[in-house]
Amino acid sequence: MRQFVTIAANTFMELVRQPVLLLLTTASAAFSVFLACVPYFGFGDDPKLVKDSVLAIMLLAGLLGAVLSASSSLARELRTGTALAVLAKPVGRAPFVLAKYAGIAAVLSLLNGVNMVAALSASRMAFDAYGDADVRALAIWGGGILLAYLVGGFSNYFLRRPFTSDALFALVVCVTLAFVVNASLSKADPTDRSVTIGAFAKVDWRLIPASVLVLFALWVLAGLALACATRLDLIPTLVICSGLFLLGLMSEYLLGRPAREGSVWASVLFPVLPNWQLFWIADALGADKAVPWARYLSGALGYTVCYVGATLAVALWLFEERELS
């Protein structure tokens, strides 16, 4: 157990020290909030467009993060011989792969957490054709990102600590503080300027369980990326995961209907493809439908556990047959 925790912790710290993860987290969070300051002229559906967009950014950023993390933590170590050095010690291949997945899942949870705070901020800042962009909130959000980078620079220059990891951890704290400050300030209602919005009003808290569903999807993507990384490098892993992502979005149309009509091949292939629509709840948020979150999240978690277990079993099988020398 101690070996598992050590490998998982080392994987997590190795990944948070990658500059690409810091840039991906910063870019996705900054762009999500920026989308709340753009006029859409959506005939009153501007807040819905903002929520759909930030959830889509959250999912695509997680896809890139999963592929980059799996390739960096496993494929590169297999190529450079680091994995062989670790496995030469009394560490089995199964604990090694499972610990790698735990570290990747933790990194994706950190990335998703920052994007979730950005999504909450965007829901507060969204406006329609009768309102104006919340420039003050955008400035506070940008100031929070700048402060995180300044903290990372200070710790690197004066304390000789790694800039990337400290800046990433500071980013989590600073963007959360920026959201709290923005949500606490009163402002005019974008739909009726004579009405004042109080503290934490207009924040769509339903984005929290929606972000948790996206996190479940990212854990599935991490399992797929790790299975590919046991044999492939970055670009082939990205191509395969992107293809599975696109096919999974269309799985209900391509395989779900034929399976219900009695098609044998569709009944076999439909459970194999990940059904991403299970984790996408943006349409229900836009229509203000009541969602039984407890039951829905528990069902999605069960699906995630089963699918991740299957993908990790494939990863272990591929890794057991892999020649490391």
Sequence and secondary structure as in RCSB ss.txt:
>XXXX:A:sequence
MRQFVTIAANTFMELVRQPVLLLLTTASAAFSVFLACVPYFGFGDDPKLVKDSVLAIMLLAGLLGAVLSASSSLA
RELRTGTALAVLAKPVGRAPFVLAKYAGIAAVLSLLNGVNMVAALSASRMAFDAYGDADVRALAIWGGGILLAYL
VGGFSNYFLRRPFTSDALFALVVCVTLAFVVNASLSKADPTDRSVTIGAFAKVDWRLIPASVLVLFALWVLAGLA
LACATRLDLIPTLVICSGLFLLGLMSEYLLGRPAREGSVWASVLFPVLPNWQLFWIADALGADKAVPWARYLSGA
LGYTVCYVGATLAVALWLFEERELS
>XXXX:A:secstr
 HHHHHHHHHHHHHHHT HHHHHHHHHHHHHHHHHTTS    TT HHHHHHHHHHHHHHHHHHHHHHHHHIIIII
HHHHHTHHHHHHTSS  HHHHHHHHHHHHHHHHHHHHHHHHHHHHHHHHH   TTS   HHHHHHHHHHHHHHHH
HHHHHHHHS   HHHHHHHHHHHHHHHHHHHHHHS EEETTEEEEEE TTTT  TTHHHHHHHHHHHHHHHHHHH
HHHHTT  HHHHHHHHHHHHHHHHTHIIIIIHHHHTT HHHHHHTTTS  GGGG  HHHHHTT    HHHHHHHH
HHHHHHHHHHHHHHHHHHHHT    
